[in-house]
């Protein structure tokens, strides 16, 4: 609220049916109300406040494009640092459990990032390219050792346990409504495969997971 004071015995511009608001050039509106302390009887019906000189202070606008570029650079830098650390772990032949968890968490975001920003896909690929031969060598050595151990154990190939979870939204579907389910997995789960049921008839061509 703003109180407008005029000198004692001062006069105001007269007029019948005064307007009780003015609209500023930025769309804001200033509304006037009567004051019982007025000594000259000025009200919204008899007499108007004549002129207002005002200025609108524009708020600082943040360039969305520049902010997005900074976020992209930070994400690429994070991947580069992570790639270097993973490479060092692979050379030493040991990847800590905390690193495995971090890799599994970030890998999904990498794929989403490349889909949303295709212009950054080449840069992301170049960052992760150095890991391809290292991972291939590790996979080959692990596969060889696994097969040799399997033959030593009566040719029984050990396979990991599979956990299957079915998620179904309530029927009938509500319009303009989002349904979410929080699914928890054990610490032994390292990879996740999502498969839609063929009986699902609500999938659209532009759906993304």
N, C-alpha and C positions, 0 to 999 in steps of 0.2 A: 504494500500500500504506500502511496506517495501523498503527502499533504502539501497542498499549494496554499501559500500564505500571501496575502496582499496587505500593503500598508494600511494603517488605521484611517478610516474615513475614505478609503480608496474606492474608486468606482470600477465597475465591470461593464463590459459591453452588454447591452440589454438585448432581449429577444424572446419571443414566445416559443415554447416547445423546443427547448434546447436539446441537442443531440447528446446522448449519454455515453457515447464512445467514439473513438477515432481509430482507424486502421493504419498501422505503420506500413512503410514500403516493403518490409520483409514479411508481411503477413500477420504480424502480431497485432493484438488489439488492446488498447488502453480504455478502460471503463471508468467513468466518473460517477461518484455518488455524493449526495448532499451531506453537508456537515452542519450539525446543530449549533456550532460555535460561530457560524457566519453572522456578522453584525449588520450586513446590508441586505439580508434577505435573499441572497443569491441561491438559487436552487436549479435543479434540472429543468423545471418548468419556466422559471423566470430568470433569465440571464444565463449567459454562456461564458465559459472560460475561453478567452479569445484565441491565443496562439500558443503553440508549443514548439520550441526548438529542440530537436533531439538528433542524436546520431546513433547508428547501429554499429556495434563492434563485431566484426566478422570473426568467428572462431577459426583457429588454424586448421586448415584442411590437410589431412594426411593423404599423400598420393598412394592409392591402393596398389598401383603397379610397382612402385619402388619397394613398398613393404613386402609384396609377394616375391619380388626378386631376391630380397635379403633372406627371406625364409627358404627359398630354393637353394641359395648359396650355402646356407647353414646346413641344410639337409644333405647336400652333396659333400660338404666338408665332413659331416658326421660319418657318411658312408666311406669316405676315403680313409679316415682314421680307423674305422672299424675294419676295413679291408686290410690295412697295414698290420693291425694287431692279429687278425686271423692268419695272415700269411706268416707272421712270426711264430704263432702257435703251431701251425702246420709244419714248419721247418723243424721245430723242436719235437714234433710228434706227440704233442699233448695239448688238448683243448679243455680248459677248465669248465666245470658245470655252469658257472655263472656266464661264461662266454657263450655256451650253447643256448642258454635261455635267452640271452640278449639277441643272438643271431636269429632265433626262431621268431622273436617278437618283431624284429625290424624287417625281416624278409617279406612278410605280407604287405607292409607299408611300401616297400620298394616297388612291388608290382602295381599297386594302386597309383602310386606317384607317376610311374611311367605311362599308365593308361590315361591319367588326367592331363599330363603335360608331355605329349609326345616329343616336343622340341628338346626336352631334357633327356630323352631316352638314350641317345647316343653317348652323352656325357656319363650317364649312370653305367652304361655298358662298358665304357672305357675304364671306369673306376674299378669295376668288378672283374674285368678281363684277366687281371693278373692272378686271380684266385683259381681260374679254370684249370690250368695244368696242375696246380698243387692239389686241388680237390680230386682230380682224376687219378693222380698217383696214389693218394690216400685211399680212395675207393678201390683201386686195383689191389693194393696191398691188403686191405681189410677183406676183400672178397677172396683173395688167395689163401689168407690165413684161415678164414671161415671154412672154406671148402676142404682144406687139409685137415682141420680139426674134425670136420664132419666125417671124412673118410676114416679117421682114426677111431671114431665112435660108431663103428658099424654102418658107416655111410648114412647116418641120420642127419639131415640138414635141419638146423634149429631155426625156427621162425618166431618172430615176435608176436605177442598176444594182440589181438584186434578188439577194439572197443567200438561198439555200434550204438548210436543214440538216435532215436527218431523224434523229430520235432514237428508238431502239427499245430496250426493255429485254429482257434475255435470257429465253428460254423454256426450260422451263416456269417459271411464277412460283413463288417460294419463299414459304411462309407466314411471316407475322410478319417480313418482310424489306423493307427500303427500298432502292431503287435510285436513284442519282442520277448525272447526267452534267454535267460542266462544259463549257460551250460558249463559245468565245471569238469575238468579232466584231471586225472592223476598226474603226478610229476613224471611218470615214466612215459607219457605221451609226448612225442617229439614232432610228429607230422599229423596233419589233419586233412582229410579228403571229404568234400561236401558233394553230395549227389541228390538231385531232385527226383522225386518219384514220378514215373511216367503218368500216373493218374492225376498229377497236378495240372489243372486246366487254367490256372490263372497266370502262368508265366507269360511275359511279354518279351518281344525281341530286344527292347532297350533295357531290360532288367540287368543290373550289375550286382555282383556280390563282392 
